[in-house]
Amino acid sequence: RGNDILKAIATGADAVLIGRAYLWGLAAFGQAGVERVLSLLKAELELAVGLAGARSLGELDRGLLVRR
């Protein structure tokens, strides 16, 4: 999910793995399924970043996740 990607990046990850989502898309609908899965993840991430009040991934940091 997009919010899981956001959390990983906010805690310092340079990359994330998406698990089996792309395999499900491939098995169900071929290349179009993979493209759709990636499109959904991108949209979810963009929404999560916006809801966090950030304009880009570069603005995310651990402070977003930890109450001070």
Secondary structure, DSSP 8 states (H G I E B T S, - for coil): -HHHHHHHHHTT-S----TTHHHHHHHHHHHHHHHHHHHHHHHHHHHHHHHTT-SSGGG--GGGTS--
